[in-house]
Amino acid sequence: MTVAINNNLPALSNEGGLSAYLDQIKKFPMLDAEEEYMLAKNWKTTGNIKSAEKLVTSHLRLVAKIAMGYKGYGLPVNEMISEGNLGLMQAVKKFEPEKGFRLATYAMWWIKASIQEYILRSWSLVKIGTTTAQKKLFFNLKKIKNQIAPESEGDLKDEHVNEIANKLDVSKDEVVSMNRRLSGKEFSLNAQVGEDGDEWQDWLVDKELDHDLKFAHQEEMENRKGLLKDSINILNEREKEILHSRRLTDDPMTLEDLSKKYKISRERVRQIENKAFEKLQKHMLLQAKSKNLLPVN
């Protein structure tokens, strides 16, 4: 379906238009499951643009909330919301209501992918790097840093650098460099939004939206667990044990510890881990696409 569905949507300007935009999208009602199904069915079968627009506008707050999760990357919130909206529109175009799950669950994949691709494109200007390990470091450093050193500012302590490097299988220099890049000014949740004096954090408190997002997150996690359970048996026992010890536990073992346990070199452990992960990832991706749990371009 090639018809555009964004011509009549709220506009998001880069010049002071964020407050007005947020005030505007708060006015669009959330949809119950039955109404969402009927609109999606109508859009899919007849191409009714009004149905598509209603599906999109009812999820604009979801996009804004997801975009706020990436506020620490030093990029304009306006731009991340705009990119997320493009992902949402793609999700609406491809959504199949007969599958039985809500649009929010499906759209989250598209929204996150669009925002992350925008971030990676922007950060490539400062040579973030494009390897899988570097991308993993880029999108997980802040979370791990908050877990092990929540009060730290500026450069990390050596022990924290070592721990993060081991967890994400990157060099210590990469951790230090990435941390410095990501330590720029963050968007404040206390910034005023709209003319009524609300703050960002007040605007984001939406019980209905929180419930919908929480449900989507839970369903996403259940899907991942199911895919992992179905796919893990393609690995041999040593691959399973090494992968679990390195990536599937809250307290991962170091390459050194595993090299001693299996009486092989650290590099050999790394090779086995990476090969096992690639095999598992490929199988899980194929399973996810066959079950329509991931967007298919």
Secondary structure, 3 states (H helix, E strand, C coil): CCCCCCCCCCCCCCCCCHHHHHHHHCCCCCCCHHHHHHHHHHHHHHCCHHHHHHHHHCCHHHHHHHHHCCHHHCCCHHHHHHHHHHHHHHHHHHCCHHHCCCHHHHHHHHHHHHHHHHHHHHHHHHCCCCCHHHHHHHHHHHHHHHHHCCCCCCCCCHHHHHHHHHHHCCCHHHHHHHHHHCCCCCCCCCCEECCCCEEHHHHHCCHHHHHHHHHHHHHHHHHHHHHHHHHHHHCCHHHHHHHHHHHCCCCCCCHHHHHHHHCCCHHHHHHHHHHHHHHHHHHHHHHHHHCCCCCCC
